[in-house]
Amino acid sequence: MENNSRKVPTFCRICEPGCGLLANVENGKVLKLEPDKNHPVHKGFACHKGLTFTQVHNDPDRLDRPLRRLNQRQDDKGDFQAVSWDEAMADIATRIQAIQAKYGDTAVAGFYGNPTAFNSTSTTALPQTLAKLGSRRVFSSATQDCSNKMAGSEAVFGTSLLHPIPDLLHSDYFLCIGGNPKVSHMSFVHTTAPMDKIRDIKKRGGKVVFLNPRNIESSTPATGEVLLIKPDTDVYFLAAVIHHVLAINAVDRLHVEQYGKNVEGLFDFVNRYSPERAAAVTGIDAVDICQVAKDFSQAKAASIHMSTGVNMGRQGTLAYWLLNMLSFITGNLGRKGGNIYSPGFFSISALGKSSVSDHYMDSPLGKIRAISGVLPGNLLADFIDAEHEPIRALIINSGNPLLSMAGESRLRQAFNKLELIVVIDIYRNATGELADYVLPATDWLERADVNSLGLGFQLEPFAQYSDAVVAAKAERKNEWWILARLLHELGMAEMPESDSPKAFSGMERMLSASGLSIAKLKAMPSQTKVLAQTAPASVFEQGVQHDDGRVDCCPAIFAEAIENASRIYDELVVEQSGQLKLINLRTNYMHNSWLQNLPALKRGIHASNPLWMNPRDAALRQLQEGDTVVVSNVNGEITAQLGLDPKLRVGVVAMTHGLGNVQSHGMKVAQASPGVNVNQLLPMGLNSYEKLSNQSHMTGIQVEVRGLA
């Protein structure tokens, strides 16, 4: 047989940079992934997660055929039988019709996970499918990590899709809050080798400051220092910084008058929080807060960024508001080296334009909001348990809510009330173990794609197309096809073709805005076109979508949250000094609840998901490294192995979320090293999320830690 060996350009779809890769393919099989050194933007940069994806692609535990459940959901282990796509779709459609006839259209709901954002043909497939079914009950992992940014942008800029990025290539001062670029490569910023860019700031005489409860890996003498903040107090730090910007008369009044409105409401809020008053709850000296204000406002160009360490707090939307306001009032929003809008091949901001200021609606659980069409994830169990209009069928696309959301035990109880669970995924994960049907999806080596997730976020904008590197194995199908096939069975769509050009019709229209097409990209080196960056002021000209074209410096919808900030401050200021606060720890050994079945990433203590604690806190409790400890609060209790981390601020403990694979029988490696599901310590229900954004409260959680008796 002739040896057919080739290298195929593609790009990673695990985290946001979308690093350029070359797939070594031989006789239709992917043998290896390597960095694409000729990629015009990434130039050979790639991390170990993308390079080890062949272990996912070739994993013997991968789903190859539709599986139908034969036993009761309450059984510990699912008994599944392979069936044809025709059998699966016919039965699923029949059961959906019966459920809707009995309970109404809204009895069918959906949940989609983070991977859908990396699939340009399926990003909106599930919400669109549910809309055709007459239901808008959509839940998403977004309310676990970033919905605060969507809500904040919508209120401040008039669109949920404008998120000005730090211009690291030209910044003289960079303030990074709640992020760890060395580990996570940044979120809502798509850039190659972010640590190189951060080091370059210091090389050209600039300054970098990280704000975090931990001395993160990103902080080195070559980058910048960490200000160790108490968890979930960032709102008061940012308010105090703006307070001092006002005190030193460093507001760019002309900039604010030209582009802003309602600025007095902002100033009234921050005047409540002087640096001295903020110091009492943040743990950061007033002198340091004032220095940040002075350095930021006096730098030639200053940029700012925040990530999930802030998003997951109780006041993530207000924090994002103040972040943008600090950039705006100092004249750095829309300035080269400040925070800029980077449309890429299509200016997406207008697609997220909102003409309604609140989006509150009636539900069986009272008035709630839908942020970018998504309901509060922490209410999923409540919607299932509701006496009126309950959810009775759940379609889950590329998600694992049992491990990624709060309250696994409560969710399991609620899921047992469902009459139909359909999971679309590449593995039979923990949630899939409860499903009536588990449907096999393609991975990103088996499907064509465009890097559309980068729109609005790319520091060095480019468009890239990737063919399917190899044909989909066995009976795996793209997510859009699976959902279209279901609609066909329900009599609502044509029978989809596996490689239908219709799947890319929307993407072709977006590419045409920059004179591009998929055909043109395919003909370019690395199938990539480097694009010109727009002028910094395009954040106002193209980005802001309020009808008057102005930035709203104090949206009316923030009024309740602003008053709530005072209440939370009063709680924090009287909090016991020995109270431990739990934060989420990002590591190089996992990505959300992904990559848990890879032997290469199950190393040492990280395989068990330890509780990390400062040695001083451990000594106070007579605990030693390696001890088994009980971590508890009003929400639940778990046991974990203790690890010591002197980089943590005293009073702060940390665990990684998304593990807990004890019952993941379809993932042998993950089940052998299941880790602990820390999300059992998180609150659920009506008071467990930020009402403005539906963002779940997942960091700064009060816990107690004791040795196992």
Secondary structure, 3 states (H helix, E strand, C coil): CCCCEEEEEEECCCCCCCCEEEEEEECCEEEEEEECCCCCCCCCCCCHHHHCCHHHHCCCCCCCCCEEECCCCCCCCCCEEECCHHHHHHHHHHHHHHHHHHHCHHHEEEEECHHHHHCCCCCCHHHHHHHHCCCCCEEECHHHHCHHHHHHHHHHHCECCCCCEECCCCCCEEEEECCCHHHHCCCCCECCCHHHHHHHHHHCCCEEEEEECECCCCCCCCCCEEEECCCCCHHHHHHHHHHHHHHCCCCCHHHHHHHEECHHHHHHHHCCCCHHHHHHHHCCCHHHHHHHHHHHHHCCCEEEEECHHHHCCCCHHHHHHHHHHHHHHCCCECCCCCEECECCCCCCHHHHECCCCCCEECCCCCCEECECCECCHHHHHHHHHCCCCCCCEEEEECCCHHHHCCCHHHHHHHHCCCCEEEEEECCCCCCHHHCCEEEEECCCCCCCEECHHHCEEECCCEEEEECCCCCCCCCCECHHHHHHHHHHHCCCCCCCCCCCHHHHHHHHHHHHCCCCCHHHHHCCHHHEEECCCCCCCHHHHHHCCCCCCCEECCCHHHHHHHHHHHHHHHHHHCCCCCCEEEEECCCCCCECCECCCCHHHCCHHHHHCCEEECHHHHHHCCCCCCCEEEEEECCEEEEEEEEECCCECCCEEEECCCCCCCCCCCCHHHHHCCCCCHHHHCCCCCCCECCCCCCECCCCEEEEEEECC
